[in-house]
């Protein structure tokens, strides 16, 4: 209950319908404290109105809350306001929160999401009913003009928020400048067109959400995080990939998380990229980390637990060491990683390595091959270099997250490291023109 025309009309309509619908009403007002004396004026108006109508009123205030870095003023105030409304709902023992959004708000919201860059969720605009019916918007099909005319016809006073004229806010610029220009120069019924678009997209968005959740149902997710196979995500249709990532993020960070298309695309790039390991931080302190075949989503940025069960005497928990058969395939339990090794009948004409494939001279290998985790003092002579580098330093230079370094698989013989997948191949086992026996090692 802001005291503006929308909320005053909503209160009037609901109070008129309450007896026949068996509804008990309470009102809630949140004082943002951002407009000098005007905010207090609005609160006093709402108090007087509710008192005159016999409506219980709950109030809250922004207080000294600080806006997090990277969050716009509009989004910050909206989040604080919605958090207060939920507290007020519980305090009043109410089942639903009725909000005064109308068609003008819907059109502005759709345009705002288009300008910022949005997927279907943004183009769907403001949902008439949300959160299983906990949030309802009874006036969403009414125009601002209809609402003001209703207030005047019923003799309902209301206040005007001067900050609605402040064009530092994107929504105000859209309402005061962009929408009128679109109406004059392009489509007099642009508001109706945008609201119709939102309705159609909302239906399609609901279908996409159902399909994404069905696809994700194969992989468990709980409040502690989610871990999904990279191959499974990449195998989805591109539209479902984006929606699947968004569903995971919303499930862990909440439906109002400030994650946009650019963040979703960054996650997909991490999953599909050539580098087998990496991580990124999303808004809401959500860490996304790729470790070869797995993509982990971790709330709070706390690393997920490493896999356990290393054989006795082979390093700390999470260490691993697996003998390599040639030909043959090995699986690293806990990493979701499989590697295949075979000797080629003839050397390739151009043995170019990729992030997932390496070619090595078998005759230069000393002793049995193993795939293992890093050990203190490990070194490699990178291809084309005369000296050696510590593996620990290589990890630092390549910005491999500390918590992933103990999980990084290394191909080694009895002398040194031969291949650090995605990063380096050893000069000592390089394939040359005269090489007779070539080992092809690949992540599959």
N, C-alpha and C positions, 0 to 999 in steps of 0.2 A: 504494500500500500504506500505508493510514493506521494500521493496527493495530486498527481496529474490527472488529466481527463480520462485516460485509459483505466487507471486503477479506481477512480471514483465511479465511473460507469460500471465497472466489473462488480464493485461492492454493491451498488444499487440493484443490479440485475440478480446477483446471487441472493441478496436479502429478500427480494421479491419472490424468488423461486423456492427459497429454503423450506417454508412450511409444507408445500405440496410435495417436495422431494425428500422430506425427512432429514434435512441437512442442518447441522449446527455450525455456525460461522465464528471464526476468530480472524482478526487482522494482524498483520505484522509490518512494521516499518523499520527500515535500516537507514540510520543517519550516516551518510558518507563523510560529513564534516569537511567537504572540499570547497564550499562556496560561502565563505565568511558567515554572515548572519542568515543567509538564505536557507541553509540546511536546517538551522534551528527553527526558522519560520515554517518550513515544510512539516517538521515534526510536530510543532504546535498545532498546525492546521489539521493534521491527521488525528491527533489526540482529540481535538474538539469535535471533529466529524464523527469519530467512532463513539465518543461519549454521547453525542446527540442521538445517535442511532442505536445506542445500547449494544454496541459490538465490543467484545473484549479485545484489547490491543496488547501486543507484545512488541517491544522495541529493542533495538540493538544499535551499536555504533562501531565505526571503523577503529577508533582509538589510535594507539601508537603503532599499529602493525606496519611493518616495513615491506615495501614491494621488492620481490626477488629480482635479481639482475636478469635481463633478457625478457621480462614479462611486461607487456604494455600496461599503461594505467587502466585502460578499459577492461582488459582481461583480469587484472588484479582486483579491481573493484567488483567485477561480476562474480569472481570466485568467492570473495569474502561475503558478498550479498547472498549467494546461494547457500553457502555454509551456514549463515545465520538463519535463513529460511528453514533449512532442515532441522536446526536446533529448535526453532520456534514450533515447527510441526510436532516434534516429539513432546515438547513442553505442553502444548495445547491438547495433546492426545488426538491429533487430527490424522485422517487417512490420506489426504491429498493437499497439494499446494496449488492454488489457482493463480495464474499469472495473467497480466493484462496485455500481452503481445497481440498486435493486430496486423493487417495486410501490409501496411507501410513498413513495419518492422521486418516482415518476411522478405519483401522486395529488397530492402537495404541489406539484409543479411546475405542473401544470395549474391548480390553484387559485390559485397565485401569479400566473400570467399572467392569469387572469380578473380578479383583484383589481386588477392594474396596468393592465389594458386591453390586449387583444392581438388580433391577427388569427389566421388559421388556423395560422400557424407556432407561435404560443405554445400554442394549444389542442392541437397535436400532441404537446406534451410532449417527453419524452426519447426520441430515436430509438434503437432497439436496435442499429442499425448506421449509422455516419455517415462522411462524408468518404471515400466509395468503399471502405469496409471497413477503413479505418485505425483507427477507433475502434469497439470492440465492447463490448456490455454483456450478458454471458452470464446474469446473474441477474435481468434486468429483469422476468421473469415470476414471480419468487419473492417471497413476502411476508416482511416483517421477522421475523415469528414463526417461519416455516420456517427462516430462516437461523440464528437464535439456537438453535433446537432442533437443527439440524445440528451446530453448533459444540459444543453440550453433549454430544450423542450421540457425537461423534468425539473428545471430550476436548480440544478446541482452545481455548486461552486467547485472550482478546482484551481490549483496553483500551476504556474508555468516555470519550468526549470530553465534558468538563463544559460546554463552550460550547454543546452541543446543548440545554442548559436555559436558555440566555440568550435571553429573549424580546424583547430589543432587535432581534433579527433576525426578519424577516418569516417566513422558512421555519420557524423554531422556533415562532413563535406559531401558524402553521397546523397544525403537527404536534401541538402540545401542547394547543391550545385549540379551534381551528376544526374540525378533522377529528373529534375526539371528540364535539363538540356536534352535528355533522351526522350522525354515526353514531347517537347517542342519540335525537335529536329528529326526524330526517327520513328517513334511509335507512341501515339497518345494513350494507348492502353498498356504501356510497358509494365506497370505494376501488376496488372492481371496476367500478363505473359510470364513474368518472373515467378509469380505465385503458382501458376499452372505448371511451369517447369519444375518447381520445387516438389509439387505433389507427385508428378510422374517419376522424378528421380528418387523420391523417398520410397516408392514402391520397389523400384529396381534395386535400390540400395539395400532394402530389407532382404530381397532375394539373394543378393551377393553376400550379405552377412551370413545368411543361413548356409549357403554353399561353403563359405570359408570355414565356418565353425564345424561343418561336417567333415571337411578335409583335415582340420586340425584335431578332430576327435581321435585320430590314430595315435596322437602323441600327448602324453600327460602334461598338465599344467596346473600348478597350485600357487598360492600366494608367495611361496619362496622362489618361484621362477619357472622358466620353461626351457626345455632343451629339445630341439628338433633336428632331424637330419638335413643337411644341406641339400643332398640329392632329392629328398622328398619335396622340399620347398621349390627348388628350381624346376622340378617336373610339373608343377602346377601351371595352369594357364596364366599368362602375365597379369591379367586383371585379378585373378584369385591370389596370386603371390602378394600383390600390394595389399589386398584386403586381409589376407591371412596375417601379415605382419602387423597391420593396424589392429586387428582383433586381439593379437597377443599383447600389444602395447596397452590397449585400452583395458584388457583384463588385469594387467599388472599395475598400471598407473592410474586407472580410473577413466571414465568416459569423457571427462573434461580436460584430459592431458593435452598440452600444447604441442602436439606432434603433427607436422604437416607432411605434404607430399615429398618435400626435399629430404626430410628425415627418413621416411619410408624408403625412398630411392637409395639413400646411403646404406641402409641395411641390406637391400637387395644387391647393391654393388659389392658390399662386403662378402655376401654369400656367393656371388658369381665370379668374383675376382680371381686373378691368377695366384695371389698370395694365399697360402693355406691357413695362415693365422693372422689375426688382427682383432681390433676392438674399436668401439666408438661409444660415446655417451649421448643419450637422448635426454630431452627435457624431462623433469620429474625424477632425476637421479636414477635412470634406468641404464644399466650397462648392457651392451650387446657385444658378444664376443664369439668370434669364429675360431674353432680349433679343429682344423682339417674337416672331418666329416660331420661335425656338430656345430650348431648355432645356438648359443646360450643367451637367454634373456634374464638378467639378474637385477631385481629391484634393490635400490639403495647402493648400487655399485659394489656390492660385496662379492668377491670371486666365489664361483660355485666350487664345491668340494672336489678335490682331485680324486681320481680313481685310486683305489687301494689294492692291496694284495700283492705287492712285489715279493718275489721269493726271498727267503732269509739271506742276508749277506750281500744283497744287490742294491744297496743304497736305501734312502729314506722311502717312506710310504709314497707311492705314486711312481717310483722308478721302475723301469722295465728293461728287459734284455731278451730278444727273441732271435734264435738262430735262423739264418736265411738259407733255404734250399734253392738250388739252381738246377733245373727249373723248379718253380714252386711259388706259392702264395703264402703270405703271413698276415695275420690279423692282430692288431694291437687292441686288446680289450680295454674298454674305458675311453678310447679315443674315437671309436667308430671308424677306424682306419684300416684299410686293406692295401697291401703292397704286393706287386707281382714282379718276379725276377725270371729272366730267361736269357739264354745265350743265343745270339743271332747267327744264322747260317753264314751270312756274309755281312761285312761292315756296311752300314748305311752310307749312301753317297754324300749326305750332309747330316751328320749326327748332331743336330741342333737340340739342345736341352730346352725344356719348358719348366714351368713351376712344378709340374707333376711328373716329369720324365727326365731321366738322366741316362747317358751312355758312358760306360767305363771300360777300360782295358783290363780284361780278366787276368791277363798274364802279369800285370803289375800289382795284383791283389796279394797281400801277404797273410796267409792263414785263413781261417773260416770267416765268413761275413756274418755280421749281426746287425739288427736294427735295435737301437737302444736309446735311452734318455741320456742327457748330457751328464758328464762327470767333471769334477774340478780338474783343471789343467788341460782339458780337451783343446786341441788345436787343429787347424786345417790350413793347407797351402792353397789358397784360392786360385782358380784357373787363370793363367796368364801372369801370375805373380811369383817372385823368387822367395820371398819370406813367408812366414806363417802368421796366422792370427788366432787369438784365443776365441773359442766359440762364445764364451761369455761376452767378450767385447763385440763380436759380430751381432749377437742378439741385441745389445744395447744400441749399436749403430743403426740397426734395422728397425728399432723401436718395437721389438717384440715385447708385449707386456710381461712384467716380471712373473706373474702367476702362471704364464703359459710356457715359460722356458723349460721347466721340468717335464713338460708334456711333449716337447718338440722331438720328433723321431729323427735320429741320425743314423746314417748307414756308415759302418766302420769295419775295419779289419783289425789285425793284431797290432798295427803300427799307428794308425791315425784315422781321422774322420775323412770319408771319401765323398759324402754327399750330405748337404744340409738342404732338404727339399725346399724349393722356392727361393733359395738364397745363394748357395754356392756349390760348385763341384770342385773336387780336388785336382790340382795340376798333376799330382803324382800318378793319377789313373786316367789321364786324358786320352781320348781316342785320336790317333794320328793316321796318316796315310798308310803306314806299314802295319797297323794293328791287325792281328789275325783273329783274336777272340774278343768279341764285344758283348758286354753284359748290358742288357736293357733293364733298368729299374724304373718302375712307375707306380704311382698311387692310383688306385682304381676305385 
